[in-house]
Structure formats: structure tokens, C-alpha cells
């Protein structure tokens, strides 16, 4: 399937299922808001919330407990949103009943995605803290974080569409990154351009705090769901029979 066909399938799937996809994206919005609402050491950028790892050593035990709880809830809600969007696309492309799909595997799918994302988050936090300690956070941290991120990129699609086990889904994701490298690079370019333009427009039009919240809202309910749809369509491109 050519890049043009993947984009066409993505737009078609997104528009056709926009109500369901937007509904399933709400937990992701809540997930991004939780760290801000409980006053954890985070900052907003490019439509997301990010932990200030440099502030972790200065937090009290109580504050650290709140951060951990907020992080776990956020990861689970994001996992839930991603799984549901994948189920919608799977149902459309394979002509299966969406209600049966949701009832059949929503809990196990979400838990497996949550498990992978939690392990990835722990690895990223360790990388951030270690590279901060040795003074190499600016160049080494992004490189190591990318390596951690690659096995997680297509893993939710592998878990939902092919019903793979978590470790196998991570393996499949890593191999697909390189076997379909142009599609992966296309996804990166599209996501960066959309998020950068969104951030630039709203941050210029509104005060910083208001602009950040608007960007977070639009990213959570519009851009992120579309990017998940595109991600899933790329994964499905290995099944030429579905073209």
C-alpha cells in the first residue's frame, strides 16, 4: 500500500468514525490533565505534559507518592484510549462487530498496553535521571529514549489487531520500524508538523497558560486520535488483502 493510500485510509477511517474516536479519546485528555491538576512537577509542550526529572530528587515522599499514582492512572487512561481507537479501526477494516470486539478484549488489551507503556516509562525515567547525573541529558537521553520508544510504537496495534503477547508485540513493532521505515518517517514528519503548527498558532494567539491548555485539548481530542489511526493503518498495511 503506497503512502497516499495509507493517508487516504487514515482520513477515511477518522472521518467515518469521528464520534466514536473522539469519545474514546476523552480518557487520554483526562490522562494529560491529571498531572497538572494534582500539581506534579510537569510542564506542557507540543500538546503534551512532561515530567521535570530534575525536580524528582527534591520531592518529598508524599509528593513522590502523588506523582507515582498520577503517573499510573495517566498511563492506564492513555492505554485505554489507544486500545479503543485501535479496536474501532480493526472493526472497520476487518468488518467485525465493534461491540463484540470491545467486550471480548478491552480489559486484557488495555492491561497489556499499560504494562508495556509502564515498563517503557520506567526505562525513560531511569535514562533521564542517569543522563542528568552524568551531564549528558541533552544528547544521550534523546538517543536512548528513541531506542526505548521503538518497540512500543506499533505494539498496541500488534496487541489488538493480531492479539500478540506483549513481548512479541514489542518485537514486531521493532522489526516493522525498519521494514516499513518510509512509513515510520512519514508518521514522524506529519506528527511533528501538526503538533508544531498547533503549538505555534495557539501559543501566539493566547496567553501562555490558556494557549497550553487549548493545545492540550486539541491534541488530545483531534490530533493524537488521528495519529493513532494513521499508526494503525500503517500496521495494517502488511496485510495487502485489506487494501
CORWO-V55181 format. One line per field, one symbol per residue. phi: phi as a letter, one per 20 degrees, with the letter a starting at -180 (. if undefined). Layout:
# CORWO-V55181
phi: ???
This chain:
# CORWO-V55181
phi: .fgfffffffffffffdfffffffeggffgffeggffemefccdalmcdcfeffeffeeffffffffffffffffffffffffffffffffffdleffffffffcgffgffffgfffffffffffffffffffemcffdefffffffffgfefeggfffefelffgffffffffffgefcggfffffffffffffffgffffffecggffffffffffffecfggfffffgfffffffeffef
